[in-house]
């Protein structure tokens, strides 16, 4: 049997009844990805709800010049998903790719729907995660417009220090909306 300790921590017994956990946890399947594997590719519809147990992943889109621009980073305990594709059942414009070897826990769309509509605690847990994801995305979008690059970098350091330590400068720079040379300059200024 797969090690489900990770999921038991995600679905805390303080939030969920043991009877609910007994229904939820067996529905997940552990899946491993190698570095550079895709969890989702542009043009496909998101059919999985993933919890990331270990490793790092990112979502990205290709701009009009063909450059890939990082839209989000994912690390341990994050839900790795294109929410709109998952819930609206439309093809995604994003790609989600493993930046390192990753261990994920997968829940299929139909099973997610059954749990979502059948277990109120699961529904509330998912809703809370979705809302937090939305606020994070909204704050990042506003920051790209309203904050200086250095402020955006400091915010990333504050919110996701493990990402800054583990992800390439190119991916971080594209997420911050700057060149990797500008990011190198900012990092050099900070270290002085």
Beta strands, then each sheet from edge to edge (+ up, - down):
strand 1: 29-33
strand 2: 38-40
strand 3: 48-54
strand 4: 57-62
strand 5: 68-74
strand 6: 79-80
strand 7: 95-98
strand 8: 102-108
sheet 1: 1+ 8- 3+ 6-
sheet 2: 2+ 7- 4+ 5-
end
